Amino acid sequence: MNPSGFSRARAGTYRFLRFGAVLAVLAQLGIRFVFPTPAPLPDLILFNGAVFLAAGAAYFSPLFNDRWAASGISGALAIWALGSTISTAQSFYSSSFHVWRGFSDISYSLFYPLALMGILRTLSSRKKIRATELLDMAIISLGATSVLASILLKPAMIRLDGSAAAVFLAILYPIGDIILLVIVLLAIWMHKPSLRTYLLLLGVTLFAATDLYFIWKSATTGYSFASLVDDGWVVGLILISESLWHPGGERELNTRVIPIATLVSLLISSGLLALAVLRPSELPTFILIPAFATLSLSFIRMSVALREAREIKDERALARTDELTGLPNRRRFITALDELKNTSAILLLLDLDGFKKVNDTLGHDAGDELLRQISLRFSRQIPKGDLLARLGGDEFGAIIYGDTRHGIEVANSLRASLAYPAEIGNHSVTVGVSIGAIPNDNKPELMRRADEAMYEAKRSGSGVNLFEL
């Protein structure tokens, strides 16, 4: 198949996934309207097949998406469809699928962390996900689950039948819906409105409303299996998948909202654990499990964040350090030069005399060793607080703070530090240095004029030449 034919086939597959999900829902609704009695074809195959197709459409969404966003939402939809398939199959074939009851609850529960990650990545402009970001998502999810469950458990137990653990599991899903809905509402508030954010808002709202309706019916008149309202779940998930096919003016939601939400989750979870110590009978033990997990993940996040900060610091230091000598490099030197402004200082440019001959006769390894020894000698002559840098090759630069007289004294000390030979292997090597000096006058081309002074010192053999302003 030629490339254009392959592209057409791929585009056809994408259209099938996107529109196939919609057609499956329409077909399911049509069959249910004509034949109201629940049946495997509309309520097991078409109902759940629509969500599986939407999961595929999310995964193969356009490349302007972050792959973590596409994978998160696709995984969330697929795992929800799996749980729904198992749950629906139990209704039709209870004798064969009763052992799978726990797997449907696990699948429904895994939907929320995957959806949270996908939605946050969908609303973020950063393309690289960090370990701290994944931990933040887990901390927020667990922290919010702890506090909402502790608030809603007692009212729910009045309405719902079953043990405290069973009621906790029942209210866990609307808690997750509330978290997702709050995140999307924050995105609408903080982002430029777009079709993507509106589709996300509509999809999450519809999904959450269906969940809440399910809880309410279960607690009052009783839930009726395979009702038309159930399609709110499917349509909501299809809208979430469709949002990935539309660009949305993403910004950095995470850097502004997530750290605050993480801190609040940590504080609330710590408070719940403290309450459990002071009043042990107030809360069931299983509610404290997510609170304890939140606290544990917070400590892990702290260690990961410290490690990342050290790595960033090291990377920045390496980016501004000469690898051979350990001195600041040209980038660091130019930055310091730009920051001088009206500061009283003198700029020194140093170029070694005779270095090329050593490099050519003894080899580059010997030349590198000579540069290291010279760098050490120069460093000992530079006053504390001043800057010495290797600019490249055998050229160095120095910024000496103070008046011109002080700068010239330092320049002469630098030149005198090369008066005695350096021992390179079995060879004694002597090199000199030519130094151009210019006082800072807060004018452009300071480096060029210092360079002219340095070459004049080299031509005249004077060693140190001060550029006359």
N, C-alpha and C positions, 0 to 999 in steps of 0.2 A: 504494500500500500504506500502511495507517495505521501509526502508530508501534508499536502493540502487535504488529501483524502482522510488521513489520520486525524487532522484537526476537525474536519467535519464530523467524523465518527465520534470524536470526544465531545464536541459540542452537542451532538445528538444525545449522548449519554447523560450529559448534564441537564439538558432539557427534560429528558425522561424522568430523572430523579426529582427535579423541581416540580414539574407539572404532574408527574405520576402521583406524588403525594396528595395533591389537591384532588385529582380524579378519583383516587382511592377513597377519600373522605366523601366526595359527592356520591360515588357509587354505594358506599355503605349507608349513607343517609337515605338514598333512594330506595334501597332494599328494605331498610328498617321502616320507612314510611308505608310501603306497600304491605310488608309482612312484619307487624309489630313484635311478634314473638321472637325472643332472642334465638340466634342461630350461629353456628360456627363461622360460616362464610362472612357475613357482615361484621360480627362482633369479635371474632378472633383473628381472622386472616386480614380483612380489609382495614379494620380499626388499627391494628398494630402494624400492619404492613405500611400504612401511610407514614407512621413515625419512623420506621426503618428507612424508608425512601428519603424522608426529610433529613435523617442523620447522614445519609450518603451525600445529599445535596450540600449540607453544611461542610462536610469534609472536603469536597471538591470545589468549594467556593473560590472566587477569583484571587489572584496572587497578591492583590493589595492588602489582603488580610494577613495578620500574624498567624503563623501555622499553629501556635499554641491556642489561639482563639478558635480556629476551625476545628482542631482536634478536641478541645475541651467541650465545645457545644455539640459536636458530632458524637463524642463519647457519652455525653449526658443524655442525649436523645436515644441513642442505641441502648444504653443500660436501662433507661426508663421503659422502652419498648419491650425489652427482655422481661423485666419485672411484670409488665402488664400482660404479656403473652402467657407467662406462668400463672398469674392470678386468674386470667380469663379462662385458661384451659382447666383450672381447678373447678370453675363453675360448671363446665360442660362434662368434664371427665374426672370427677372428684376421686374415683377409686384409683386412677392411674397417677394423678398429680398431687395427691395430698402430701407426699414426702417432700415436695418442692416448695411448700408454703414459706419456709424461712428464706429461701433464695429470692422470692419476690420482694420481701421486706428489705433485704440487703440491697437489691437492685434499686428500689425506690430511694433508699437512703443515700446510695452513692451518686444518685442523680445530682444532688445539691452541690457538693464540693466541685464536681466537674463543671456544672453549669456556672457556678460562681467564678471559677478560673476562666472559663471561656468568655463570659460576659465582661469581666474586668479587662481581659486582654483585648476584647473587641473595642472597648472604650479607651484604650491606651495607645499612644503613638510609639511607644518603645517596642522594638522588635526582638529584643533579647530578654528572656525571663531569668530572674535571679533566684537564688535559693531563698533569700529573705522574702521575696514576693510570694513564693509558694507557702512559706511558713506563715506569713501574714494572713493569707487566705484561710489557712487552717485555723489560726488563732481566732480570727473574726467569726468564722462559722461555729466553732466550738463555744466561744464566749457568748455569742448571741443565743445559741441553743440553750446554754445553761440558764441565762437570766430569763428568757421567755418561758422556758419550761417551768422554772420555779414559780413564775407568776401565774401561769395558766393551768398548772397541774390540778390544784384543788378545785377551781371552778369546773374544770373538765370532768373530774371524777364524780361530781354531782350529777352530770348529764350522761356520761358514758358508763357502760357496764364493763366489768373486768378489773383485773388487778391494776395497781399503780403503774407497774412496768408496761402493761398493755396500753393503758391510757397515755402514758408518756410517748410510746411509739406512735399512737394515733395522732397526737398533736405535734409530733416532730415535723411532719410534712408541711403544715401551714406555717410553722416557724421558719422553715427553709424558704417558703414562698415570700414571707415578709422580708427576709434578708435580701433576696434577689430583687424584690420590688423597690426596696429602699435604695439599693445600689443604682438601679436604672433611673429612679427619680432624681438622685444626685447627679447622674450623668446629664439628664435633661436640663437641670438647673445650671450645671457648670459648663456644658458644651454648647457649641453653636447648634441650634435645632437642625435636624436632618431626618431624612426618611429612615435611615438606619436606627436612630435612637427612638423614633416613634414606633417603628415596627417592633423593636425590643420591648418598649413600654407596653404596647398593646398585647404582645404575646405573653409576657410575664403576668400582666394583669389578668388576662383571660384564664391562664393556667392556674393562678392563685385563687381566683374567684371560684373556679370549678372545685378546687381542693376544699375551700371553705364551705361551699355548698354541700359537698360530700360529708364533711364533718357534721354540719348542722342537721342534715337529713338523718344521718346515722344516730344522732343524739335525740331526735324528736320523733317524727313519724316513721322513720326507718328508710334505709336506702334501697332504691329499686334498681336492680342490676340492668345494664344495657339501656338506660334511658337516654333521651336525646341530649341531655345536659352533659353526658360523658364526652361528647365530641368537643367540648370546650378545652379539654386537655390536649387533644390532637391538634386542633386548630391553633391553639396557643403555641405549641411546639413547632408547628410549621411556620408560623410567623417569626419565631426566634431564628429558625434556620434561614428563612428568606432574608432577614436583616443583613446577613453576611454577604449578600449579593449586591449590596448598595454601599458606596462610600459614605463616610459620615463625619468628616471634619474632626478626627480624633485629637484629643489633647492628653496631657498628663494627669489623668484622674488620680492615678495611684499615688503620686508624690504629694498630693495635697490632702487626700481623704484617708487613704489606707493607714498611715502612721497614727493618726488620731483615733481611728476606729480600733486599731490594734491595742493602743494604750487603754481605751475605755473597756475593751474586752478583758484585758488583764486585770484592771482594777475591780471590775464587777466580779470576775471569777475569784479573785482573792477575797473579796467581801463575802461571797457565798461559802467559801471554805472556812473563813473565820466564824460565820454564823453557825456552821455545822459543829465547830468546836465548842462554842458557847451554848448552843441549844441543839443538842444532838437529835432530838425528836422532831425538829421543825421540818426537815427535808428528807425525802428518801435517799438512801445511799447512792442509787444509780444515777441520780441527777448530779451528784458531785463528781462523777467520772469525767464528763466533759470539762467541768471546771478545773479539775486536777490536770487533765490533759492540756488545757489552755495554759496553765501555769508552767508545766513542763516544757511545752513548745516555746514559751516565751524565753526561758533560759537558753534553750537551744538556739533560738533566733538571735539572742544577744551575742552568743559566742560566734555564730556565723557572721553577724554584722561586724564584729570586731576584727575577724579574720579578713573580711572583704575590705574593711577600712585600711588594714595594714597592707594588703596587696595593692590597693589603689595608691597608698602613700609610697610604697616601694616602686611602683610603676612610674609615678611622677618623678621620683628621685632619679630613677634610671634614665628617664627621658631628658633630664637636665644635668647628667653627669657624664664625664668623659670615661669611657670604659677602660682605657689603657692606664691612665694616671690617677683616676678617682677624683680629679678636680672638676669643678663646674665646667660645663661645655659652652659652646658658642651661644646656644639658645639662652641659657641662664645669664650669660654675660650681657647679651643684647637687652634682655629684660631689665636687668639692673641698670644698664645705661639709660634706658628709656625712663626709668623712675628717678633719675638724678634731678631733673628740673633745675631749680635754683640752688641746689645743694653745693656747698663748697667742696670741690674734689678735683683730682687730676687723673687723667686717663693715660695709662702706659700701654704701649704696644711693644712686645718683645719678639725678636726674631734671632734664632741661634745662628752663630757664625761657625762654619766648618762642620755642621751636622751632616750635610749631604755626603761629604767625603767618608765619614765614619759609616754611614748607612750603606754606601756602595762597596766599601772595602771589607767591612766586617759582617755585613748582612743585616737583614731587617730585624732579626731577633736581638742583635746587639744594639741596633738603633732604638728599639722599643725599651730595652733595659736602660739605655742612656737617658731616654725621655723620662722614665720613672724616677731615676736618681736626680735628674735636674729639677723635676717637679717637687721633689722632697726638699731640695735645697732652697728653691724659690719660696715654698710655703713657710719655711722657717724665718724668712726675711719680711713676710707680709704682716703688718700689725693686726692685732685682733679686731675683727669687725670690718676689715677691708676685704676685697674680693680678688682672688687670683683664678684665672680660667685658662684652659687650653682651648685655643680657637681652631686648631687643626694643624696637622703636620708638625713643624717645629716652631709654630707661632703661639705665643701666649699673650694674654691681656690682663691688666690689673686696674682696679679702681681704688685709688687711695684717697680717703676722705681727709680734708684739711686744706691748708694753703699750699701754694706752689713749692715753697721751700721744703716743706715736709715731703711732698711727693718726689722731688729730685733726690732727697736723701735716701728715700726707699729705693729709687731707681739705681742709685750708685751701690746700695747694699746688694741688690739683686745681681748687678754686674760683678761685684766682688765675690759673690758666692761661687762663681765659676773659675776663680783664680787657680784652684788646685785641681789636679786630674781626677777623673772618675775611673774606677776600676771595673772594666767590662771583661769578664773572663780572665784571660792571661794578658790583657792589654790595658795600658794606661792611656786614657783618652782625654784630651783637653779641647774644649770648645769655648767660644766666646758668645756674647750676646750684644745686639744693637737694640737700643731702646728709643722709641719716639714718645715724647711727653707733650700733653696739651691740657691746660686748665679747662674745667667745665665752664662754658659760657652760655649754656642753654640754647645753643644754635644747632641747626641740622648739619650733617656732614662732619660730625666730630670724629668719627672713626676714620674717614678719608684723610682728614688733616693730620691725625695722629699717625696714620700710615705714611704720609709724606715725610713727617718728622723722623720716623723710624728709618726710612730708606736714606734720608740725608745723613743720619748717624752712621749708617752702614757705608755710604760712599766716602764720607769724610774720615771715618775711623775714629770718631770722637767717642763712641760708645753710647753716650746719652745726648739726645738733641731735643731741646725744648722748642716747640712751635710758638713763634711770636704772634700774639693776637694783635 
